[in-house]
Amino acid sequence: MAHSHDSTALDLPLPARRHQTLGLVLVRRLAGHGLHDARATMLALDASGTKFRRLLVLARALVVDLARTSRRKILLAPCCAAGMTRDEGLLMAMVGGGGLDVHGVLTEDAACTDAMATAHALGEELDRVATRNAWRR
């Protein structure tokens, strides 16, 4: 059965902030190329330096939590896509601190909040990376 959210169209622009785009690309790479993707590791290393493991582990945990708890397929664009799918927009809203309403729409399961807690932790780490690298003005 097709749902209104089953579109692969890139309806949304990429996140405006560099650290948010980093988070999106990390999730895309890990979901599309496997949890041990070398390019995702290099992105985390480049952004976080010697503290890259925390960023990488949180991104991996988010991908695993979403795969384990979602009751529907979450559609992601390729790593180099110039826009976001509706699902990616919901995912980035959740990483940015979105609540149960966003989580429920993304996973069709608002009762299991594992992915939401992981997404918030990833968002906090991305904020630390942005501050550390002076990506904010």
HELIX and SHEET records of a PDB file:
HELIX    1   1 ARG A   18  HIS A   33  1                                  16    
HELIX    2   2 ALA A   38  SER A   48  1                                  11    
HELIX    3   3 GLY A   49  LYS A   51  5                                   3    
HELIX    4   4 PHE A   52  THR A   69  1                                  18    
HELIX    5   5 ARG A   86  VAL A   95  1                                  10    
HELIX    6   6 LEU A  100  THR A  107  1                                   8    
HELIX    7   7 ASP A  114  ARG A  132  1                                  19    
SHEET    1   A 2 LEU A  12  PRO A  13  0                                        
SHEET    2   A 2 GLY A  83  MET A  84 -1                                        
END                                                                             
